[in-house]
Amino acid sequence: MTDELERLANAVLWPGFLGTEAPQWLVAELEAGLAGVVYFGQNIGDELSELSARILRANPDALIGIDEEGGNVTRLESATGSTLPGAAQLGIVDDVEATRASGAELARRVAAIGGNVVLGPVADVNTDPRNPVIGVRSFGSDEAVVSRHVLAAVEGIQSGAAAACVKHFPGHGDTHLDSHHALPEISLDIDEFERVHLEPFRAAVAAGVDSIMTAHIVVPAWGPQPATLNAGVLGMLRDWGFDGVIITDALDMAAIRETVGIGAGAAKALAAGADLLCIGNPTNRGEATLPDQDQRDFHEARDGIVAALRDGTLSRARVEEAARRVGALAATLRRRAGSADAPSDFDASEIVGRAVTGATADVESLAVVDARRRSTLAVDSASAYVAEALAGDGYRARVDVARAPLAEQDAALDAAVADDGLTVILIDRPDADEAQRALVDRAAMKDHGAVVVNVGLAPQRPLAAPVVEVGAASLIGARAARERLIASSAHDDVTSRPDTDPAD
């Protein structure tokens, strides 16, 4: 039986869970006031709308959130790749109406499966080209560009039946570490940090954004605690007049789990001013994931809150305040339910087509060597669907340039060059991964007609071969790149072919 303090803690907890059906423990907690759930890739099945309905029957006020950004990050299309523009593509096009329409379409898609919180847009200004977790998820490296597109995306999402959640406050753009695996520290000049990285969040607050997600990053000038646990950092949002829901990034990420722990992290985040605690994706531990990892992580977070309430290190008034904000958001979303759909003339392909630039060709087939980095916990950037959509029925090979010996890499290159198709090197880290750059160099020596398709940030240093700049590792981006290279008479349907690549 859930006691009074457990029920209060439930009102501010937002767990992930395993499977495509709601486990019994989750249903019971929802009936006992759990704030809602966050969907991840493992939850996406054929009956997703029924899953949402089951959750809402257990708690009609449940917030159902999902990481759906377009471009590199999708959960709804995790098996096939996103068919919506990514943030970097929208920043390149720099058409705020296109961004607003994309936001509205995101909200429509999320609402269609019973969700009501879009975990986006990304408001980080990506000023470090080595950034392993943001990159093309950002609208760009200029705070003015990012600010105006964050504003448009928020307006678009919240014109539908969903809440927007800008992330990752106070800015995850100037780091070369991933907080899923470490605790990044940003030692940028504090005046520059405030001028550049805070600006898009100020714009979002001024636009009336419903929620803001914290980052597990340390800015030494603001103290030794990561922003998620730092009252001074989270207090900035309240000082700006933000009265919406402050949501933590996932507490099972190593930046929290491997430092203070999920339980203590939950209590400390609430004490610092967070309102809704995302516990995270229980599959993030990889092979160490236990069959009941979702329930274990949830109980660890709730037990930490209850213990802190009982020993007085966390005030009941603070948790009640957080619960009121979460409840107010649920009430807002009930009123917003049934809002207008995205414009009927929305054309994602046209927008992405404007973003994809660079080399062109008029060949019959492509021979693709996929040299992208491995996928991360946040971004499934190396999924096979990108290379498959690009190659069509042509030659396709996956090369792990970080681990494969040069002889193995060259064998894949030689096979591509020997193929009848145009040699294409698919990369995503041209300025941060010298092994990708070296592969391009060798490809250009072996085949003077070789081209590069880059789905990451545009390189600051020239590459040895002509480049098609895509700006997203997505299905729709790969199709647009293929359009630039394949003769019109050779276009084929690649969306129905099975994924034959080994899992990345």
PELIN-V113628 format. One record per helix or strand of 2 or more residues. SS is the DSSP state (H for helix, E for strand). FROM is the first residue (numbers start at 1). LEN is the number of residues. If there is no record, write none. Layout:
BEGIN
ss: {SS | SS}
from: {FROM | FROM}
len: {LEN | LEN}
END
This chain:
BEGIN
ss: {H | E | H | E | H | H | E | H | H | E | H | H | E | E | H | H | E | E | H | H | H | E | H | H | E | H | H | H | H | E | E | H | E | H | E | H | E | E | H | H}
from: {4 | 13 | 24 | 36 | 41 | 48 | 63 | 87 | 96 | 117 | 135 | 143 | 163 | 184 | 190 | 199 | 211 | 217 | 220 | 227 | 231 | 245 | 254 | 262 | 276 | 282 | 293 | 316 | 348 | 357 | 366 | 384 | 396 | 406 | 422 | 434 | 451 | 466 | 475 | 488}
len: {7 | 3 | 8 | 4 | 3 | 11 | 4 | 7 | 17 | 2 | 3 | 16 | 7 | 2 | 7 | 8 | 4 | 2 | 3 | 3 | 9 | 3 | 4 | 11 | 5 | 7 | 19 | 21 | 8 | 2 | 5 | 8 | 3 | 13 | 6 | 13 | 4 | 4 | 11 | 3}
END
